[in-house]
Amino acid sequence: MHYPEFQDCEFNNCNLKRSDFGGAAIDNVKFIGTVSDTWFRGKYRISGILPPPGIDYKRLGKVNPMHADFSEATVSYTVFTNGCDLSNIIMPTDGNHYLINNIKGMKEFTDRFCADLNVKEKLFARIISARE
């Protein structure tokens, strides 16, 4: 399978752990349950391997927007890479997840913020991050 396509489906009571949706097309999909240590990739990556006949080569290099609902999912240690288009997803409603559109700007902001912390505050921040 080179790029799975999920359309109009629901992962109900799912327990997705260490899963890789490598370049999958996800259209109108709802996740209910656990989504942990999972990888969603915007594009399927091929390095020197030709797909078998019948595979849509244009699809392999195209990023399709994800239309996914994670509102009833417990999401942890999950990454979205390779240009994954998240403009049409519904985030979990637990208040612990945020969609950052400008990751470079966010990193620059946190670097500036952390530069102004005193030694005790930096130590406290390290203790908190080590517990999570």
C-alpha distance (Angstrom), angle and dihedral (degrees) to the residues before:
residue distance angle dihedral
M1 . . .
H2 3.78 . .
Y3 3.77 102.0 .
P4 3.78 122.0 0.1
E5 3.78 119.2 -145.0
F6 3.79 120.7 -146.6
Q7 3.79 115.7 -171.5
D8 3.81 131.6 170.3
C9 3.79 94.7 -9.6
E10 3.78 140.9 126.0
F11 3.79 130.0 -140.7
N12 3.81 94.8 -149.7
N13 3.81 118.7 -169.6
C14 3.80 86.6 -3.9
N15 3.76 123.9 179.9
L16 3.80 100.7 -166.4
K17 3.79 110.0 173.9
R18 3.80 127.3 164.5
S19 3.81 90.5 -1.9
D20 3.80 126.3 155.7
F21 3.80 118.6 -154.5
G22 3.84 89.2 -173.1
G23 3.80 104.8 -165.7
A24 3.80 93.9 -29.8
A25 3.79 119.3 166.9
I26 3.80 105.5 -123.4
D27 3.79 114.0 -169.1
N28 3.82 122.7 168.9
V29 3.81 95.4 -15.6
K30 3.81 125.0 155.7
F31 3.80 123.5 -157.9
I32 3.83 117.3 -155.8
G33 3.79 115.7 176.8
T34 3.80 133.2 16.1
V35 3.80 123.4 -6.5
S36 3.80 105.9 175.6
D37 3.80 133.8 161.6
T38 3.79 88.5 -2.8
W39 3.80 128.0 152.0
F40 3.79 124.3 -147.0
R41 3.80 114.3 -172.9
G42 3.78 125.2 -165.7
K43 3.79 94.1 -149.4
Y44 3.75 132.2 30.7
R45 3.80 107.7 -121.2
I46 3.77 121.5 -140.9
S47 3.78 121.4 -177.4
G48 3.77 111.7 -171.0
I49 3.81 94.6 -33.7
L50 3.79 120.0 115.5
P51 3.80 116.7 -145.8
P52 3.80 117.6 -125.2
P53 3.83 121.5 -94.4
G54 3.79 114.5 -74.2
I55 3.79 95.0 38.6
D56 3.80 114.7 126.0
Y57 3.82 102.6 -120.7
K58 3.82 91.4 -167.8
R59 3.81 90.1 57.0
L60 3.79 91.0 54.9
G61 3.81 92.4 63.2
K62 3.80 97.3 37.3
V63 3.79 125.8 94.2
N64 3.79 113.1 -140.7
P65 3.80 117.2 -161.6
M66 3.79 112.3 -108.3
H67 3.79 113.1 -120.2
A68 3.79 98.1 -166.6
D69 3.79 135.7 144.8
F70 3.82 115.7 -147.3
S71 3.83 94.1 164.1
E72 3.82 92.8 116.1
A73 3.80 96.8 35.7
T74 3.77 130.6 101.1
V75 3.80 101.1 -134.9
S76 3.81 122.5 -168.9
Y77 3.81 136.3 158.1
T78 3.80 89.9 1.6
V79 3.80 122.3 145.6
F80 3.78 134.1 -162.0
T81 3.83 113.0 -157.8
N82 3.80 145.2 154.0
G83 3.78 94.1 59.0
C84 3.81 94.7 -50.6
D85 3.84 106.2 -174.2
L86 3.82 106.3 -133.8
S87 3.80 97.2 170.4
N88 3.82 91.7 109.9
I89 3.79 102.9 43.7
I90 3.78 129.4 108.8
M91 3.79 110.9 -135.9
P92 3.82 124.3 -140.1
T93 3.80 111.5 -81.2
D94 3.82 95.6 -136.1
G95 3.81 92.9 99.1
N96 3.81 92.8 -121.2
H97 3.80 98.4 98.9
Y98 3.76 130.5 73.6
L99 3.76 132.9 -178.0
I100 3.80 109.8 -136.7
N101 3.79 111.1 -162.7
N102 3.81 96.1 -174.6
I103 3.80 106.4 42.2
K104 3.82 92.9 169.4
G105 3.82 91.4 54.4
M106 3.82 90.7 46.2
K107 3.80 91.5 51.8
E108 3.80 91.4 49.4
F109 3.82 89.7 50.1
T110 3.81 94.0 49.7
D111 3.81 91.6 45.5
R112 3.82 89.8 54.1
F113 3.81 91.5 44.5
C114 3.80 93.8 49.5
A115 3.81 92.2 46.4
D116 3.82 88.6 65.1
L117 3.81 95.6 52.5
N118 3.78 118.5 107.2
V119 3.82 121.9 -126.5
K120 3.84 94.8 -93.0
E121 3.81 92.1 49.3
K122 3.82 91.5 49.6
L123 3.81 90.5 49.8
F124 3.83 90.5 48.6
A125 3.83 91.0 50.2
R126 3.82 90.4 51.6
I127 3.82 91.4 50.1
I128 3.81 91.9 51.1
S129 3.82 94.0 46.8
A130 3.82 91.0 48.2
R131 3.83 90.8 56.6
E132 3.79 95.2 52.6
